[in-house]
């Protein structure tokens, strides 16, 4: 996790992995298998807790009985990758990894690192399986469970990709600020939102 730098998203204070913000109790943790978790203190959870729980239930259902056809999701992933271009040698964060279709395309190249972030742990567990089965031994792979509006990353990525999540966040401004703060100088943000439907 050497490329990852952390800060409290509420106070922009730098944090080391495993440290709590002294002002608000925000914390980051590293768990087994290169997973980073982050959370606000209990007093600040409110509506966000029920929001996050709803996505946990959705992910569990979606992985068993996909909402969208696999061919449709695969086509979207290839189209998105084509628009982005090569990710070879880049530090990437994919926000809203879902079933991992875009992750598979990224791993077919050789990004330097890939962080698969999702609000639902079932999706990040699936992302770990995809990586383990990819045969890619050159990419440093990490997962992160949490809400993009409160992600702690600071100047860590050359490319941040968000697919079909920005239309679902509770506070778009928070999400965009956190995405911007997570990019290295000169880094790029690519997003996809549904509009044709």
N, C-alpha and C positions, 0 to 999 in steps of 0.2 A: 504494500500500500504506500510505497515511497512517493508516488506522484500526488497523493491526496493530502490537501491541507484543509484544516477545519476552522470554522468560526461559529459563534452563536448567531443565528439568523435574526434574533431579536435585538441584539446589542452590538453586533459586528466585532465582538471580542474574539481574538484568536484562542483556539482551544487545542489541546493535544487530545489524541484519541483516548477515550475513557474519562475525560475530564468533564465536570459540570460547570456551567456558567455560574459565577458567584452572585450575579444579580437576579437570575430568574430560575435557576435549576435545570436549564436545558442541558441535555447530556448526549454524548456520542459514545458508542460502545463497539468493540470488535468482538464478534462471536466466532465460533468455529467455522471453518470453511471460507475464510476471506469475506465474511459478511459484516457490513457496518449497519448498525441501527442508530436511530436518533429519535428523541422525543422531547416534548415540552413537559414542564412540571404538571402534575395533576390539576392544579388550580386553573390552568389555562386551556384545558381541553375542550370543554363545552360542546358545541355543535360538531367540532372536528372528530370527536370520538365516535359518534353515531355515523358520520360520513365514512370514516375509515372502516368501521365494522361492516357497513353495507358493501364495500368493495371486497372485503374478505369473503363474504358469502357469494358475491358475484363471481369471483375468481374460481372458487371451488366448483361452482356449477359450470362455468365456461370451460374449464379444463376437462370435465367429464362429458359435457354436451355442448360443443362449441356453438356460440351465438352466430358466428359468421362461417361460411363455407371455407374450408382450407384453401381451395384454389383461389378464392377472392383475396384472402389474407396474404397468400404467397405472391400473387400479382401485385398487390399494394406494396409489399416489402421490396420487390425488385424495382418497381417504379420509383419508390422513394430513394433507394440506393442509387439508381441511375441519376436522379436529380442532384444528389449529394456529391457523387463522384467517389474517387478512391479514398479509402480510410487507412491505407497502408502506413504504418509507422506513427499513427496518431493516438493520443490519449482521448478516449471517447466515453461519454456517459449517455446511455439510452434510458430515457425517462418514460415509464409506462411500458415496460417490456412485454407485458401480456403473454401471449402464447409463444413468443420468441421467434417469429418469422423473420423480422429484420435482424435480430441477433445472429441467426444462422448465416445470413448473407454477409454481415460484417465479419464473422469468424472465418468465412471462406477466403478473406484477405488476411493480412497480418497486421492488425492494429497493434500498437505498442501495449495499450491496456484498454480494457472494456469494463465499465461499470454498468450492471443491469439493475436499475432501480424501479421499484414498483411499490405502490401503497399496500398491496396484498402479498403476504408471505408465500402463499401457494404459487404465485407467478415467479417469485425469485427462486423458490425451490426448483421449479421447472427449468428456470434459466441455468441453474447449476448443472442439472442433468444434460441439458443441451450442450453446455460447454464440455462436460466430461466425455460426451459422445462425439464431439466435433473432430477429435484428432489434432486440434490446434495446441501445440506445445510452446509456441513463441509468444502468445498473448498473455499478459498478466490479467487475470479475470477476478472481478469482485462483484458481490451483490450488495444491495442496500434496500432495506425495507423502511418506508416512510412516505410522508406527504411532501411532494415537491415544493410546496409553499414554505416548508420549514427545513429544507435540506441544508446541511452545514458546510458544503464544499466551497472552498475559496481558491480561485485561480488554479484549478486542477486539471482542466480539460481543454484540448484543442478544438473539440467538437462536442456539442450537446445536441441531442436529437430527441424531440418530443413528438410522439405520434398518437393522435386521437386522445389527448388528455386535456389540452388547454380549454376545451369547451366544457370540461367537467369540474375544474377547480372552483373552490368557493371564492377565492380572491385572486383574480388574474394578475393584479399588480404585484402581490406578494410573490407569485410564481415567477413572473418575469424578472423581478429584482434578484431572486435567488439564482435563477439561471444565469443572469448577467454576471453576478458575483462569482459563479463557479467557473467561468471561462478565463483561460489565460489571456494575456494581452495578444490581440490579433486573432483570438479564437472565434469560432463561428457557431451560430445557433440555427438549426434547421427544424422546422415544425411542419406537421401535417394535421389539418383539421378537416372534418367532413364538410363539404360545401355542395357537392353535386347532388346529394340526396335531398 
